[in-house]
Amino acid sequence: MLKGIRCETAKCPVEKKQRNLAPGMHGWRRGRASEYAVRLREKQKVKRYYGLLERQFMRYFHKAERMKGNTGETLLQLLERRLDNVVYKLNFVPSRKAARQLIAHGHICLNGRKVNISDYTTKIGDKVTIKGSEKSLKKVKQQLESNPSFATQSWLQLDREKPEATIVAFPGRDDVQIPVEEQLVVEFCSR
């Protein structure tokens, strides 16, 4: 079939109706997702956002369940307080994976002691610093300078000169920037 010049643009009438469909005769015929699927999707979203495996996530959920207060908010608070997340939120590294690598290689000190466990749960008053080596400091300072307009969250206090940070409060629900309905996660994990 010969196609006209219009078919080389996005307005092609021949290919327009085919573009948004899945392959096959019937295309996408999916209905609405079940309640189970909606809750599973929310849980998977949280797991992938923080880079957790199933067993790690369930350990955090059971810990949040035993604590006082809203289980969903407590779960998100525990996940936000992980050391790899704190290092990422301080803009020491560009991603959470890079934060885990920085911690695992021994470049991060917590309260003056080297820590190589990325799922360490931080507390109020903890000081997060970079190891004194020139290589470590150079990498982190380069990252901080690459984004000078970056603002840290209210529960973290960052000194860009040294660089070091102090945890001044627990993170609230407003500090969690992931668009997730934590109640659906709790409903899924509680069954």
MARFIKOL-873417 format. One record per residue: residue number from 1; x, y, z of N, C-alpha, C, CB in turn. Coordinates in Angstrom, 2 decimals, padded with zeros to 5 digits. Glycine has a CB too. Layout:
SITE:seq:n_x:n_y:n_z:ca_x:ca_y:ca_z:c_x:c_y:c_z:cb_x:cb_y:cb_z
SITE:NUM:X:Y:Z:X:Y:Z:X:Y:Z:X:Y:Z
...
//
This chain:
SITE:seq:n_x:n_y:n_z:ca_x:ca_y:ca_z:c_x:c_y:c_z:cb_x:cb_y:cb_z
SITE:1:000.85:-001.18:000.00:000.00:000.00:000.00:000.89:001.23:000.00:-000.96:000.00:001.21
SITE:2:000.63:002.14:-000.85:001.40:003.37:-000.90:000.80:004.36:000.09:001.41:003.96:-002.33
SITE:3:001.66:004.98:000.86:001.20:005.94:001.86:001.54:007.34:001.37:001.85:005.67:003.24
SITE:4:000.68:008.27:001.71:000.93:009.66:001.36:001.93:010.30:002.31:-000.37:010.45:001.36
SITE:5:002.28:011.54:002.05:003.25:012.26:002.88:002.70:012.46:004.29:003.59:013.63:002.24
SITE:6:001.39:012.60:004.39:000.78:012.80:005.70:001.04:011.62:006.64:-000.73:013.03:005.56
SITE:7:001.26:010.44:006.10:001.50:009.26:006.92:002.88:009.24:007.56:001.31:008.03:006.09
SITE:8:003.73:010.18:007.21:005.03:010.27:007.86:004.98:011.17:009.09:006.07:010.79:006.88
SITE:9:003.83:011.73:009.39:003.65:012.58:010.57:002.81:011.83:011.61:002.98:013.94:010.19
SITE:10:002.57:012.50:012.72:001.78:011.89:013.79:000.29:011.85:013.46:001.99:012.64:015.09
SITE:11:-000.14:012.55:012.40:-001.56:012.63:012.05:-002.01:011.57:011.05:-001.86:013.99:011.50
SITE:12:-001.23:010.57:010.86:-001.53:009.53:009.89:-002.82:008.80:010.26:-000.36:008.54:009.79
SITE:13:-003.85:008.83:009.37:-005.11:008.15:009.69:-005.00:006.63:009.64:-006.19:008.61:008.75
SITE:14:-004.04:006.12:008.90:-003.90:004.67:008.77:-003.36:004.06:010.05:-002.98:004.33:007.60
SITE:15:-002.36:004.69:010.63:-001.71:004.12:011.80:-002.22:004.68:013.13:-000.25:004.35:011.71
SITE:16:-003.01:005.75:013.09:-003.46:006.40:014.33:-004.27:005.46:015.21:-004.28:007.63:014.00
SITE:17:-005.20:004.73:014.63:-006.06:003.87:015.44:-005.31:002.64:015.98:-007.27:003.42:014.63
SITE:18:-004.18:002.29:015.38:-003.41:001.14:015.81:-002.42:001.47:016.91:-002.69:000.55:014.64
SITE:19:-002.05:002.72:017.04:-000.93:003.11:017.88:-001.12:002.81:019.37:-000.67:004.56:017.70
SITE:20:-002.29:003.04:019.90:-002.50:002.92:021.34:-002.99:001.55:021.78:-003.47:003.96:021.79
SITE:21:-003.02:000.61:020.86:-003.53:-000.71:021.21:-002.40:-001.71:021.33:-004.54:-001.17:020.18
SITE:22:-002.65:-002.73:022.10:-001.70:-003.82:022.21:-001.78:-004.67:020.95:-001.99:-004.68:023.48
SITE:23:-000.76:-005.46:020.67:-000.81:-006.30:019.48:-001.92:-007.34:019.59:000.52:-006.98:019.24
SITE:24:-002.42:-007.75:018.46:-003.48:-008.76:018.44:-004.79:-008.18:017.96:-003.67:-009.35:019.82
SITE:25:-005.74:-009.05:017.72:-007.00:-008.65:017.13:-007.85:-007.78:018.06:-007.78:-009.88:016.74
SITE:26:-007.79:-008.05:019.35:-008.68:-007.37:020.28:-008.02:-006.22:021.03:-009.23:-008.35:021.26
SITE:27:-006.72:-006.04:020.91:-006.05:-004.95:021.62:-006.19:-005.13:023.12:-006.63:-003.61:021.20
SITE:28:-006.26:-004.03:023.83:-006.42:-004.10:025.29:-007.89:-004.18:025.63:-005.78:-002.87:025.99
SITE:29:-008.26:-005.21:026.29:-009.64:-005.35:026.75:-009.68:-005.53:028.25:-010.32:-006.53:026.05
SITE:30:-008.78:-004.87:028.92:-008.73:-005.03:030.37:-009.80:-004.18:031.03:-007.34:-004.65:030.91
SITE:31:-010.40:-004.73:032.03:-011.37:-003.99:032.80:-010.69:-003.28:033.96:-012.47:-004.93:033.32
SITE:32:-011.48:-002.90:034.91:-010.95:-002.24:036.09:-010.17:-003.22:036.94:-012.08:-001.60:036.90
SITE:33:-009.12:-002.73:037.59:-008.31:-003.59:038.45:-009.09:-003.98:039.71:-006.97:-002.89:038.83
SITE:34:-008.87:-005.17:040.19:-009.55:-005.63:041.39:-009.00:-004.89:042.61:-009.40:-007.16:041.57
SITE:35:-009.68:-005.04:043.73:-009.21:-004.39:044.97:-007.85:-004.93:045.37:-010.23:-004.61:046.12
SITE:36:-007.66:-006.21:045.19:-006.37:-006.83:045.50:-005.27:-006.21:044.64:-006.44:-008.36:045.26
SITE:37:-005.54:-006.04:043.35:-004.54:-005.49:042.43:-004.18:-004.06:042.79:-005.04:-005.55:040.99
SITE:38:-005.17:-003.27:043.21:-004.91:-001.87:043.59:-004.00:-001.81:044.82:-006.23:-001.13:043.87
SITE:39:-004.29:-002.64:045.81:-003.49:-002.65:047.03:-002.09:-003.20:046.78:-004.19:-003.48:048.12
SITE:40:-001.98:-004.23:045.96:-000.68:-004.78:045.60:000.16:-003.74:044.87:-000.85:-006.04:044.73
SITE:41:-000.45:-003.00:043.95:000.26:-001.96:043.20:000.82:-000.90:044.14:-000.67:-001.31:042.17
SITE:42:000.06:-000.50:045.16:000.54:000.50:046.12:001.73:-000.03:046.92:-000.60:000.92:047.08
SITE:43:001.64:-001.29:047.35:002.75:-001.88:048.10:003.99:-001.97:047.24:002.36:-003.27:048.63
SITE:44:003.83:-002.40:046.00:004.96:-002.53:045.09:005.58:-001.16:044.80:004.53:-003.20:043.78
SITE:45:004.76:-000.13:044.74:005.24:001.22:044.51:006.17:001.66:045.64:004.07:002.21:044.37
SITE:46:005.76:001.40:046.88:006.59:001.76:048.03:007.88:000.95:048.04:005.81:001.54:049.35
SITE:47:007.78:-000.34:047.79:008.97:-001.20:047.77:009.98:-000.73:046.73:008.58:-002.65:047.49
SITE:48:009.51:-000.41:045.55:010.43:000.00:044.48:010.99:001.39:044.73:009.72:-000.03:043.14
SITE:49:010.21:002.25:045.34:010.67:003.60:045.62:011.87:003.58:046.56:009.53:004.44:046.21
SITE:50:011.81:002.74:047.58:012.90:002.65:048.55:013.91:001.55:048.21:012.33:002.42:049.94
SITE:51:013.66:000.75:047.20:014.58:-000.29:046.78:014.68:-001.45:047.76:015.94:000.30:046.58
SITE:52:013.53:-001.91:048.23:013.50:-002.99:049.22:013.06:-004.30:048.60:012.58:-002.62:050.37
SITE:53:013.50:-005.37:049.21:012.99:-006.69:048.86:011.77:-006.99:049.73:014.10:-007.78:049.05
SITE:54:011.05:-008.05:049.41:009.81:-008.37:050.12:010.03:-008.61:051.61:009.16:-009.59:049.50
SITE:55:011.04:-009.39:051.94:011.28:-009.72:053.34:011.66:-008.47:054.15:012.40:-010.78:053.46
SITE:56:012.47:-007.59:053.56:012.84:-006.35:054.24:011.60:-005.49:054.48:013.89:-005.56:053.42
SITE:57:010.76:-005.38:053.43:009.56:-004.56:053.55:008.64:-005.08:054.64:008.83:-004.50:052.23
SITE:58:008.43:-006.39:054.66:007.54:-006.97:055.67:008.12:-006.80:057.07:007.29:-008.44:055.38
SITE:59:009.44:-006.83:057.21:010.05:-006.58:058.51:009.74:-005.16:058.99:011.59:-006.81:058.44
SITE:60:009.84:-004.20:058.09:009.49:-002.82:058.44:008.00:-002.69:058.76:009.86:-001.86:057.31
SITE:61:007.15:-003.40:058.02:005.72:-003.33:058.28:005.39:-003.87:059.66:004.94:-004.10:057.22
SITE:62:005.96:-005.02:060.02:005.66:-005.61:061.33:006.21:-004.73:062.45:006.26:-007.02:061.43
SITE:63:007.32:-004.09:062.22:007.87:-003.16:063.22:006.94:-001.95:063.38:009.30:-002.68:062.80
SITE:64:006.42:-001.44:062.28:005.50:-000.30:062.34:004.18:-000.68:062.99:005.24:000.24:060.94
SITE:65:003.76:-001.93:062.77:002.51:-002.42:063.35:002.58:-002.47:064.87:002.18:-003.82:062.80
SITE:66:003.76:-002.82:065.40:003.93:-002.91:066.85:004.06:-001.54:067.53:005.16:-003.75:067.18
SITE:67:004.42:-000.51:066.74:004.61:000.82:067.33:003.27:001.52:067.49:005.56:001.67:066.45
SITE:68:003.24:002.52:068.37:002.01:003.29:068.59:001.79:004.24:067.43:002.09:004.08:069.92
SITE:69:000.54:004.60:067.21:000.21:005.55:066.16:-000.31:004.87:064.90:001.42:006.39:065.82
SITE:70:-000.51:005.68:063.88:-001.01:005.21:062.60:000.05:004.32:061.94:-001.37:006.41:061.68
SITE:71:-000.31:003.10:061.62:000.65:002.12:061.07:001.21:002.59:059.73:-000.02:000.75:060.90
SITE:72:000.38:003.14:058.87:000.85:003.57:057.56:001.87:004.70:057.64:-000.32:004.02:056.72
SITE:73:001.56:005.70:058.46:002.49:006.82:058.62:003.78:006.37:059.31:001.82:007.96:059.42
SITE:74:003.64:005.49:060.28:004.83:004.97:060.98:005.71:004.18:060.02:004.41:004.09:062.17
SITE:75:005.09:003.40:059.14:005.85:002.63:058.15:006.64:003.57:057.24:004.90:001.75:057.31
SITE:76:005.98:004.59:056.73:006.67:005.54:055.85:007.77:006.29:056.61:005.68:006.53:055.25
SITE:77:007.52:006.58:057.88:008.53:007.27:058.70:009.76:006.38:058.89:007.94:007.66:060.08
SITE:78:009.55:005.10:059.16:010.67:004.17:059.31:011.48:004.07:058.02:010.16:002.78:059.73
SITE:79:010.79:004.02:056.89:011.48:003.91:055.61:012.25:005.19:055.28:010.46:003.60:054.49
SITE:80:011.69:006.34:055.65:012.39:007.61:055.41:013.64:007.73:056.27:011.45:008.78:055.69
SITE:81:013.64:007.11:057.44:014.77:007.23:058.37:015.91:006.27:058.06:014.30:007.00:059.78
SITE:82:015.76:005.42:057.04:016.86:004.54:056.64:018.06:005.38:056.24:016.44:003.60:055.46
SITE:83:019.26:004.91:056.56:020.47:005.69:056.30:020.67:005.97:054.82:021.68:004.96:056.85
SITE:84:020.39:005.00:053.95:020.56:005.25:052.52:019.61:006.34:052.02:020.34:003.97:051.72
SITE:85:018.39:006.38:052.57:017.45:007.41:052.19:017.89:008.77:052.72:016.05:007.07:052.71
SITE:86:018.42:008.80:053.93:018.90:010.07:054.52:020.04:010.64:053.68:019.36:009.86:055.98
SITE:87:020.98:009.78:053.29:022.12:010.24:052.48:021.61:010.77:051.14:023.13:009.08:052.25
SITE:88:020.61:010.11:050.56:020.03:010.58:049.30:019.31:011.91:049.49:019.06:009.54:048.73
SITE:89:018.54:012.05:050.56:017.78:013.28:050.83:018.69:014.46:051.13:016.82:013.06:051.99
SITE:90:019.91:014.18:051.59:020.87:015.25:051.85:021.58:015.69:050.57:021.91:014.79:052.88
SITE:91:021.29:015.04:049.46:021.88:015.34:048.16:023.37:015.06:048.13:021.63:016.79:047.81
SITE:92:023.82:014.07:048.91:025.21:013.65:048.84:025.45:012.82:047.58:025.60:012.84:050.10
SITE:93:024.40:012.16:047.08:024.48:011.29:045.91:023.26:011.50:045.02:024.59:009.79:046.34
SITE:94:023.33:011.11:043.73:022.20:011.34:042.83:021.04:010.34:042.97:022.68:011.32:041.43
SITE:95:021.27:009.17:043.58:020.19:008.18:043.69:020.35:007.35:044.96:020.18:007.26:042.44
SITE:96:019.29:006.57:045.26:019.36:005.71:046.44:020.34:004.56:046.23:017.96:005.15:046.77
SITE:97:020.45:004.07:045.01:021.43:003.01:044.72:022.84:003.52:044.97:021.28:002.50:043.27
SITE:98:023.11:004.74:044.53:024.43:005.34:044.76:024.66:005.55:046.25:024.57:006.68:043.99
SITE:99:023.61:005.86:047.00:023.73:006.04:048.45:024.11:004.72:049.11:022.41:006.57:049.05
SITE:100:023.47:003.61:048.67:023.81:002.30:049.21:025.26:001.95:048.93:022.89:001.23:048.64
SITE:101:025.73:002.28:047.74:027.11:001.97:047.38:028.08:002.81:048.20:027.34:002.20:045.87
SITE:102:027.76:004.09:048.39:028.61:004.98:049.18:028.72:004.46:050.62:028.04:006.42:049.17
SITE:103:027.61:004.00:051.17:027.60:003.48:052.54:028.35:002.15:052.61:026.15:003.29:053.04
SITE:104:028.08:001.26:051.66:028.71:-000.07:051.67:030.23:000.02:051.51:028.13:-000.94:050.54
SITE:105:030.71:001.03:050.82:032.15:001.20:050.63:032.83:001.95:051.78:032.41:001.92:049.34
SITE:106:032.04:002.30:052.79:032.61:002.88:054.00:032.89:004.37:053.93:033.85:002.18:054.32
SITE:107:032.19:005.11:053.09:032.42:006.55:052.96:031.58:007.38:053.93:032.14:006.99:051.55
SITE:108:030.63:006.75:054.61:029.72:007.48:055.50:030.01:007.13:056.96:028.24:007.15:055.16
SITE:109:030.05:008.17:057.80:030.21:007.98:059.25:028.95:008.50:059.94:031.48:008.72:059.78
SITE:110:028.53:007.78:060.95:027.36:008.17:061.73:027.82:008.35:063.17:026.21:007.11:061.63
SITE:111:027.69:009.54:063.68:028.15:009.89:065.03:029.64:009.58:065.21:027.32:009.13:066.09
SITE:112:030.43:009.82:064.16:031.87:009.63:064.24:032.35:008.22:064.00:032.34:010.07:065.55
SITE:113:031.45:007.27:063.77:031.84:005.88:063.54:031.44:005.47:062.12:031.18:004.94:064.59
SITE:114:032.32:004.73:061.47:032.03:004.27:060.11:030.88:003.27:060.14:033.30:003.63:059.47
SITE:115:029.94:003.46:059.24:028.78:002.58:059.13:028.73:002.05:057.70:027.45:003.32:059.51
SITE:116:028.58:000.74:057.54:028.46:000.18:056.19:027.16:-000.59:056.01:029.64:-000.73:055.90
SITE:117:026.16:-000.28:056.84:024.85:-000.93:056.76:023.85:000.11:056.27:024.42:-001.53:058.16
SITE:118:023.35:-000.07:055.06:022.50:000.95:054.46:021.10:001.01:055.05:022.41:000.72:052.99
SITE:119:020.63:-000.06:055.69:019.28:-000.01:056.27:019.29:000.37:057.75:018.60:-001.35:056.08
SITE:120:020.38:000.95:058.21:020.46:001.44:059.59:019.38:002.50:059.79:021.89:002.01:059.92
SITE:121:018.61:002.40:060.87:017.56:003.37:061.15:018.14:004.49:062.01:016.36:002.70:061.86
SITE:122:018.11:005.69:061.49:018.67:006.85:062.19:017.72:007.34:063.27:018.97:007.99:061.20
SITE:123:018.28:008.07:064.23:017.51:008.62:065.34:017.72:010.14:065.39:017.93:007.97:066.69
SITE:124:016.92:010.80:066.19:017.08:012.24:066.37:018.42:012.50:067.04:015.91:012.85:067.21
SITE:125:019.15:013.47:066.51:020.45:013.83:067.06:021.63:013.16:066.38:020.48:013.50:068.49
SITE:126:021.38:012.18:065.50:022.47:011.52:064.78:023.14:012.49:063.82:021.94:010.29:064.02
SITE:127:024.48:012.41:063.76:025.27:013.23:062.84:025.77:012.35:061.71:026.45:013.93:063.57
SITE:128:025.44:012.72:060.50:025.88:012.00:059.31:027.01:012.81:058.68:024.70:011.78:058.29
SITE:129:028.20:012.20:058.61:029.36:012.88:058.03:029.99:012.01:056.95:030.39:013.23:059.12
SITE:130:030.88:012.62:056.20:031.63:011.91:055.17:032.98:011.55:055.74:031.77:012.77:053.88
SITE:131:033.48:010.37:055.38:034.81:009.93:055.83:035.84:010.99:055.43:035.18:008.54:055.23
SITE:132:036.86:011.14:056.23:037.83:012.20:056.04:038.70:012.12:054.81:038.69:012.25:057.19
SITE:133:038.61:011.06:054.01:039.49:010.94:052.85:039.12:011.95:051.77:039.43:009.52:052.28
SITE:134:040.12:012.34:051.03:039.94:013.36:050.00:039.00:012.89:048.90:041.29:013.74:049.40
SITE:135:039.10:011.62:048.55:038.27:011.06:047.48:036.79:011.11:047.85:038.69:009.61:047.19
SITE:136:036.48:010.76:049.09:035.08:010.77:049.55:034.53:012.19:049.54:034.97:010.16:050.96
SITE:137:035.29:013.11:050.12:034.84:014.50:050.21:034.67:015.12:048.82:035.82:015.33:051.03
SITE:138:035.58:014.82:047.93:035.53:015.38:046.58:034.25:014.96:045.86:036.75:014.94:045.77
SITE:139:033.90:013.69:045.97:032.72:013.16:045.29:031.44:013.83:045.82:032.65:011.64:045.47
SITE:140:031.34:013.94:047.13:030.13:014.50:047.74:030.04:016.00:047.48:030.11:014.23:049.25
SITE:141:031.15:016.71:047.60:031.12:018.16:047.35:030.78:018.45:045.89:032.49:018.79:047.70
SITE:142:031.25:017.61:044.99:030.92:017.78:043.58:029.41:017.62:043.37:031.69:016.75:042.71
SITE:143:028.80:016.65:044.04:027.36:016.45:043.93:026.60:017.62:044.53:026.94:015.14:044.63
SITE:144:027.05:018.13:045.67:026.38:019.27:046.31:026.47:020.52:045.44:026.99:019.54:047.69
SITE:145:027.61:020.72:044.79:027.79:021.91:043.94:027.02:021.79:042.63:029.27:022.13:043.65
SITE:146:026.75:020.58:042.19:026.02:020.40:040.93:024.57:020.87:041.04:026.07:018.95:040.50
SITE:147:024.04:020.92:042.25:022.66:021.35:042.46:022.61:022.31:043.64:021.72:020.13:042.70
SITE:148:023.06:023.57:043.45:023.13:024.51:044.57:021.76:024.96:045.09:023.92:025.71:044.17
SITE:149:020.73:024.87:044.27:019.39:025.31:044.70:018.64:024.23:045.47:018.57:025.73:043.50
SITE:150:019.27:023.06:045.66:018.63:021.94:046.36:018.38:022.33:047.82:019.51:020.65:046.29
SITE:151:017.14:022.18:048.27:016.78:022.50:049.65:016.54:021.20:050.42:015.52:023.42:049.70
SITE:152:017.19:021.08:051.57:016.98:019.88:052.37:015.63:019.97:053.07:018.11:019.70:053.41
SITE:153:015.13:018.84:053.51:013.84:018.82:054.17:013.97:019.33:055.60:013.25:017.40:054.16
SITE:154:012.84:019.67:056.19:012.83:020.33:057.51:013.36:019.44:058.62:011.43:020.77:057.84
SITE:155:013.33:018.14:058.46:013.78:017.24:059.53:015.28:016.98:059.46:013.02:015.92:059.45
SITE:156:015.95:017.52:058.45:017.39:017.39:058.30:018.05:018.77:058.32:017.74:016.64:056.99
SITE:157:019.21:018.85:058.94:019.95:020.11:058.99:021.32:019.86:058.37:020.07:020.65:060.47
SITE:158:021.59:020.51:057.23:022.79:020.26:056.45:023.76:021.42:056.54:022.43:019.98:055.00
SITE:159:025.04:021.10:056.77:026.12:022.09:056.69:026.92:021.76:055.43:027.05:022.05:058.00
SITE:160:026.75:022.57:054.37:027.37:022.29:053.07:028.88:022.44:053.08:026.79:023.20:052.03
SITE:161:029.43:023.20:054.01:030.87:023.45:054.02:031.67:022.22:054.43:031.19:024.61:054.97
SITE:162:031.19:021.48:055.43:032.01:020.40:056.00:032.04:019.13:055.16:031.51:020.05:057.36
SITE:163:031.14:018.58:054.49:029.69:018.48:054.61:029.29:017.46:055.68:029.08:018.09:053.27
SITE:164:028.35:017.89:056.49:027.78:017.01:057.51:026.36:017.43:057.78:028.62:017.04:058.82
SITE:165:025.59:016.55:058.36:024.18:016.83:058.61:023.77:016.25:059.95:023.30:016.26:057.49
SITE:166:022.72:016.84:060.51:022.16:016.37:061.78:020.68:016.11:061.57:022.39:017.41:062.93
SITE:167:020.19:015.05:062.18:018.76:014.74:062.12:018.12:015.43:063.31:018.50:013.18:062.14
SITE:168:017.26:016.41:063.03:016.69:017.24:064.10:015.29:016.81:064.50:016.67:018.69:063.68
SITE:169:014.61:016.02:063.68:013.25:015.57:064.00:012.95:014.31:063.20:012.20:016.69:063.71
SITE:170:011.83:013.69:063.51:011.38:012.57:062.70:010.64:013.11:061.49:010.48:011.60:063.53
SITE:171:010.74:012.44:060.35:010.02:012.93:059.16:008.52:012.74:059.32:010.51:012.20:057.90
SITE:172:007.76:013.70:058.83:006.31:013.61:058.87:005.78:013.08:057.55:005.70:014.97:059.19
SITE:173:004.48:012.97:057.46:003.85:012.49:056.21:004.10:013.48:055.07:002.32:012.29:056.42
SITE:174:004.21:014.76:055.39:004.45:015.78:054.36:005.83:015.62:053.73:004.30:017.18:054.96
SITE:175:006.78:015.06:054.48:008.14:014.91:053.98:008.29:013.74:053.01:009.09:014.73:055.14
SITE:176:007.33:012.84:053.02:007.37:011.69:052.10:006.80:012.17:050.77:006.55:010.45:052.67
SITE:177:007.64:012.21:049.76:007.24:012.80:048.48:006.67:011.79:047.51:008.39:013.48:047.85
SITE:178:006.57:010.54:047.92:006.02:009.51:047.04:004.49:009.60:047.07:006.51:008.10:047.48
SITE:179:003.85:009.61:045.90:002.38:009.66:045.88:001.80:008.27:046.15:001.87:010.20:044.53
SITE:180:001.60:007.96:047.40:001.12:006.63:047.76:000.04:006.77:048.83:002.28:005.73:048.27
SITE:181:-000.93:005.87:048.78:-001.95:005.81:049.83:-001.52:004.72:050.79:-003.39:005.54:049.23
SITE:182:-000.95:005.13:051.90:-000.39:004.15:052.84:-001.44:003.25:053.46:000.37:004.87:053.93
SITE:183:-002.70:003.71:053.48:-003.76:002.88:054.06:-003.98:001.62:053.22:-005.07:003.69:054.16
SITE:184:-003.84:001.75:051.90:-003.99:000.57:051.04:-002.84:-000.42:051.26:-004.03:001.00:049.56
SITE:185:-001.66:000.10:051.54:-000.51:-000.76:051.83:-000.76:-001.53:053.12:000.81:000.08:051.94
SITE:186:-001.27:-000.83:054.13:-001.55:-001.47:055.41:-002.63:-002.53:055.25:-001.99:-000.42:056.46
SITE:187:-003.67:-002.23:054.47:-004.74:-003.20:054.24:-004.20:-004.45:053.54:-005.87:-002.57:053.40
SITE:188:-003.29:-004.25:052.59:-002.74:-005.39:051.86:-001.89:-006.25:052.78:-001.91:-004.92:050.66
SITE:189:-001.02:-005.63:053.58:-000.09:-006.38:054.41:-000.76:-006.99:055.64:001.04:-005.49:054.84
SITE:190:-001.91:-006.48:056.05:-002.58:-006.95:057.26:-003.40:-008.21:057.03:-003.47:-005.88:057.80
SITE:191:-003.67:-008.56:055.80:-004.57:-009.70:055.55:-003.91:-011.01:055.86:-005.04:-009.71:054.12
//
